[in-house]
Amino acid sequence: MIVDAISSFVPSPEAFARAQQTLARMDGYLEHFNPASVAGKTRAQIEEEAMEAGRKMCPTDAEFFAMLDSANVDKAVVYNELYEKSVGVATSSNEAVAEFVAKDPRLVGMGGVDPWDDASVDDMERSVRELGMKGFVLSPFKQKLLPTEGRLSRVFANCERLGVPILLHGGINWWKVVPYDIGHPRYIDAMANAFPKLKIVVLHACWPWVADGVMVAWRHPNVFLDISAHRPKHFTAPSSGWEPLLYYGNRMLQDKVIFGSTWTLLGTTVGALIDEVRSLPLKEAVIEKWLGGNAARVFEL
């Protein structure tokens, strides 16, 4: 079974445009990853061009489903994030996620929640009970909050009560207005202690603090590591920082690692990323767990 645990935001031109606007709005992202796109331009120009690039990037429904078909994906997560009050960008909605997920039984919806918006936090139960969201996606750095702060604790408590996982950004961020280490595993450790029944899927495996992330996942039965937003083909490169995940993820943490593509960030396809995972120096049974078995268990698919 292959599960893409965090595949794409809603494949609509406007949702893709807003996602790219978010990267343009957060000073440091395009400057780091695509400096040519910002040189000599105003922030308004940068955002306008980023949004247009997002619209062009968006696949049609047929193209999106064909990509899943070609990669033999059994389940794929379509998600949303809500951060208008902190980033200033209005993204898609949980209703839009539910509407798109209804198009194909392979799709799994993960909703967004804005901890700065009490109505959004209060709406989490409806998103699960009525819209069918299987969990929530949240990036503490986009909220300008540490994972241990009270506003996020309300979100985590709701997830724990509803019995759904939280997919939480971990690792470094490039937005210059917030500390670079908001996503450090030490905060995940505190979360896991405070909410022992909450399934915490740490996105991006806490890179560059992978060894610490591995320690926290080993220490807590409710913490899992996702490998999205990174090319698996680089995991074996010397000094890449991924060595602890390959070593422990092939052994005592083989049930804790989850594949997610976020192909929209990497300029490639889901299938190409799956092939890169299959090329890693892992036991065959472990590869199957990484690619879907673990996510199916955690998400109760």
N, C-alpha and C positions, 0 to 999 in steps of 0.2 A: 504494500500500500504506500502510495506517495501522497504526502500532505504538504502543501505550500502554506506554512503557518502564518505568513504575512506577505501576501502576494502583491496586492495593488489597492490603492484607494479606488473609489467608484470610477469605472472606466467611462467617464463622460468628459467632453471637452472642457466644460466649466470646472469640474472637480480637478482635472489635471492642471488647468490654468491656475487655480487657487493654490495648488500644491507648489507649483513653480514660483508663484508670487511669494509664498512663504519663505522659500529659500532666498529669494531676492531681498525680502524685507529684513531678514536676520543678517545684519552686517557681519561678514566674515565667511559666509558659506560660498557664495559665488566668487568672492575675492580669492578664496583658497582653491576651489575646485575648477573654476572657469574664469581666470583673471581677464582674459580677452573680452569677456562679455560685459565687463564693468568699466573698462578703461575709458576715461574722458567723458563719462556719461553721468547725468543726474540720477538720483535714486528713482525718480518717476520714470525716466527712460528705461532704466534697468528693469524695473518691475513690469512695465508694459511689454518689453521684449521677452521677458521670461514667461509671461502669461501666454503670449502668442506661441512661443516654443512649446509650452505645455499643451496647448490645443492641438498643435501639429503632431505631438508625440502620442496623443491618445489613440488607442486602437478602436476600431469598430467592435461591436459585440461579436461579430463573426470572427474577426481577427483574434480577439482575446480568447474565445473558446477554442479556436484552431490551435493557438499556442499551447493551451492546456492539453488538448488532444495529442499533439505531437510529442509532448513530454510525458504522456501517460499519467497525468495528475489525477488522482482520485478525489481529492478535496483541496480547495483553495480558499484562503481567507481574503475577503474583500472588507476593507475597514475604513474608518473615518476617525479624524481627530478634531477636537473642538478647542480653539485657543484664541478666539476673537478678542477677548478682553485683555490678553497679555501680548499677543503678537500684532493684533490689529487687522487680521485677515479673516473674513468670513468663509469658512470651508463648506463642505457638503453637509448633509444631515444624516442622522441615523435612519430616518424614513427613506432617504435615497439609497442607503445601503440595503435596507430590507427589500426595497423595490427591485434592485438589481439582483440580489441574491435569489429572488423568486424566479429568475429566468432560467436557472440551471440547478439541478439537485446536487451538483458537485460543490456548490459555493456555500461558504460559511460566513456569516456576518459578525463582525466585531465593531462595536459602536465607539463613539467618542463621548467624552464627558469633560466639561469645563469646571474645574474646582473653584473658579472665581464667580461662577454663576450658580446661585443656590437652586434655581429652577432646573438647571441641567443636572445637578446632583440628585435632586428629588425625582427627576425623570428616569433615573437609571432602572428602576423596577419596571416601569412601563416598557422601556426599551427591550428588556429581557422577556417579560411576560407576553407583551402584545406584538412587538416587532421581531422577536426571535433572535435577538443578539446573543451570541454565545460567550461574550466577554467584552472587555473594553481595552482600548489602546490609549496610552497616555505618555507624553514626554515631559518629565518634570522641568527640564531646562526651558522648554517653550512656555511653561507656566511661571518661570522665574521662582520656582519653589524647590526646596530640598524634599526628597521623598519622605522625610520624617516630619514635615510640617503638618499642622493641624488640618489645613484645608484638604490636603491629600489624604490624611487619615480618614476623613469622612468618606472619600471615594473608596478607599481600600476596605473599610468596614462594610460598605454596601456590597461590594463584590463578594466579600467573605459570606455575608448573610444570604446573598442570592445564589451562592455556590458556583460562581463563574470566575474564570481567571482574569488577571490583569496583565496585559502585555506592556511592559514598561521599558522605555528607552534606557539603556545603560551604556557606560563608556563615555568617551570624550564628546564634547560638542564644540562647535566653531563659532557660536554666536558671541560676539565680543562683549555684550552687555551683561552676561552672566558668568559665574565662575566655570572654568573648563572642567572641573571635577564634580559637578552636581551629580553625575551619573556614576560616581565611584561605588564599588561593591560594598563599602562599609555601611552605606545607607540602606542597601538591600538587606544586609545582615540585620540591621535594626528593625526594618519592616517585617522580615520573616519572624523575628522574635515577637513582635507586637501582634501579628496576625498569622498565627501558626496554621490556620485552616485555609488560608488564602493561597491559591495557586499563583505563583509569581513567575512569569516568563520574562526573563531579562533579555531584551533585544540587543543584538550585536555582541553578545557574550562579554560585555564590559571592556572591549578593547579600548585602550592598550593595557588595561589592568586585568588581563585574562587570567593570570595565575590567582589573583585575588577573587575573581569571579568563580573560578573553579573551586576554590576553598569554600566560598559561601554556598555554592550549590551542593557541595559534598557535606557541608555542615548542617544544612536544612533540608528536610524531605520535601518541602513545598516550593523549592526554588529550582528553576530550569533555565538553561542557556540556549538562546536562539542565535543563529549565525548569519542573519540577514545583513544586507548593506556591505558585505565584504565578499571578494572573490575567493572561493575555496582553493583555487589553483595557487594562491599565494601563501596558503597556510604552511606549506613545507619549506618556504624560503627561510634561509638562516636569518636570525634576528627579527623575524616578522612578529614575534610575540605570541604566536599561536601554538607553540610547542606544548605548553601545558594542556591545552584542550585536546590535542591529538593524543597525547600520552594517557591522560586520565579519562578522556572521553572514549577511549578504546578499551578501558578496563572498568574501574569502579563507578565511573560516571556515564557508562554507555546508555543508561536509561534516562539521562538528564539533558541530552543535547537534541535540539529541534531545528530542522531545516526551515528557513524562510527565505524567500528570494529577494523581495523588494527590487525586482528587476527594473522598475522604473528609475531607480537611482543608479543602476550599474550599466545601463546602455546595452543590455544583452537580453537573452530570453530565459525563461524558466528552465527550459530543457538544457541549455548550455550550462547553467549553474548546477543542475542535477548531475550532469556528466562530470563536472569538476569534483563534486562530492564523491562520486563513484571511483574517481582516480586517486583518492586519498589513501594513505597507507593504513587502512583500517580493516578489521575482520569483516567478512561479508555480512555476517549477522548484525554487526554493529552498524554498518552502512544502512541496512534496512530499517533499523531503529531510528537512526538520525533522520532518514528521509521520510518517515511517516509513522512508524510504530509508536514512537514516543508522543508525537502530537495527537495521534488518534486517542491515546489513553488520557492525556492531560485534558484535551478538549471534549472527551467523551463522545467521539464521533461514531 
